[in-house]
Amino acid sequence: MTVALDTRPLDLLADFPAIPDGWAYLDTAATAQKPQSVIDAITRGYDTTYATVHRGVYQRSADMTLAYEAARRRVATFLKAPSPDEVVFVRGATEGINLIAQGWAAHHLKSGDRILLSALEHHSNIVPWQMVAERIGAHVDVVPLTNDHRIDLDAMEAMLTPQHKLVALAHVSNVLGSALDARRAADLAHGVGAKLLLDGCQAVPRIAVDVQALDCDFYVFSGHKLYGPTGIGVLWGRGELLEATMPVQGGGAMIDRVTFEKTTYAPPPARFEAGTPHIVGVLGLHAAIDYVDTIGLDRIHAHETALVAKTRDALSSLNSIRLFGPEDAAGIVSFAVEGVHPHDVGTILDEERVAIRAGHHCAQPLMDLLGVSATARASFGVYNDENDIDRLVAGLERVRKIFG
Ligand SMILES: Cc1ncc(COP(=O)(O)O)c(C=O)c1O
């Protein structure tokens, strides 16, 4: 089905004080720049309204608790989750995945069970599973990619067995931009009784997410890639699965009753939020979700899809550039310039005031599969426009000139 794209420029650059005139910021997949409304929410959080949450008996603290819990409800509506009690604030996607690996998988998988990942995963969605697999004697299997660099769900269907208890996949690849057919992945996982965790780091800033429609079991993302602050992220899990998840950190705020003989834990989500939380980070995340929702994720998706199409077109017309990922990649274009190391590409582009990422993108197994040690990656956000692509192309012309 062809979707009519709304290609009107978003024209939002003025909202982002950290992007000076003439600087093409093409590294949103690493971290997004912050709109003024998020910066204001953070400032307000620390200046006129600051207090702790969940403990104080005075009004300021009660107000801050209300704001903190309002953010949790906002995340729940953003993800279309049935209940805010299923929303756990964590430091980021990495912490969310580790929490499920150690708090859920370590208690519900046994020796001989299998965990299924894909060949394009970020290290954050590989290493925690290797650690838990080693601990309990489980095995990690890897779904290959299709020729156009998507997770091969036909291969996944053929690989799944009743021994598979957990499938963990990127909703959108941070290197290739390939978007997963998450609903099909959930149906396949559930068909053998496995749970599905989706790593939504690159998806939430780019496509509307409905965890109920996707029918996944866990969903994680990081606030800083969604135009919010660093140090805050979200783990969403089905209520009954979070009930069956053990805390991995003990301390204040996560308990029901503490004695030296026995401690009982609070119900989720408090069970997983030991210690004083990142209060102001949560307020910033709330503002970031408001910002993105006001623009509309469908519009953001259309905008980034148009930029990806233009970039892929422009780069394929330059000789000696190899493009990775599918034509319809979400917001991300990885490429290699023949005979030039991606770090050199990145350095020369920086001289031209174009910021891209060059490296293995925390996806070394994917680099091995692609037969490269690194790629150059341009990734888009709401502030980018066609001028940024023109600058990228001009910068790449200079790379080719320098390297002959
Ligand atoms: C797909 C994906 N997963 C996980 C992560 C880890 O996110 P964080 O470092 O914010 O925990 C990233 C960050 O680059 C990512 O792109």
The ligand as an SDF file (V2000), in Angstrom:
LIG
                    3D

 16 16  0  0  0  0  0  0  0  0999 V2000
   18.5290    0.2200   19.1400 C   0  0  0  0  0  0  0  0  0  0  0  0
   19.1840    0.6670   20.4180 C   0  0  0  0  0  0  0  0  0  0  0  0
   19.0660   -0.0890   21.5150 N   0  0  0  0  0  0  0  0  0  0  0  0
   19.6030    0.2600   22.6850 C   0  0  0  0  0  0  0  0  0  0  0  0
   20.3450    1.4150   22.8110 C   0  0  0  0  0  0  0  0  0  0  0  0
   20.9150    1.7760   24.1270 C   0  0  0  0  0  0  0  0  0  0  0  0
   20.3530    2.9480   24.6020 O   0  0  0  0  0  0  0  0  0  0  0  0
   20.9170    3.6730   25.9310 P   0  0  0  0  0  0  0  0  0  0  0  0
   22.3960    3.7640   25.7380 O   0  0  0  0  0  0  0  0  0  0  0  0
   20.2450    4.9920   25.9450 O   0  0  0  0  0  0  0  0  0  0  0  0
   20.5380    2.7970   27.0840 O   0  0  0  0  0  0  0  0  0  0  0  0
   20.5270    2.2210   21.6860 C   0  0  0  0  0  0  0  0  0  0  0  0
   21.3730    3.4380   21.7480 C   0  0  0  0  0  0  0  0  0  0  0  0
   22.0780    3.7600   20.8350 O   0  0  0  0  0  0  0  0  0  0  0  0
   19.9140    1.8570   20.4720 C   0  0  0  0  0  0  0  0  0  0  0  0
   20.0300    2.6110   19.3690 O   0  0  0  0  0  0  0  0  0  0  0  0
  1  2  1  0
  2  3  1  0
  2 15  2  0
  3  4  2  0
  4  5  1  0
  5  6  1  0
  5 12  2  0
  6  7  1  0
  7  8  1  0
  8  9  2  0
  8 10  1  0
  8 11  1  0
 12 13  1  0
 12 15  1  0
 13 14  2  0
 15 16  1  0
M  END
$$$$
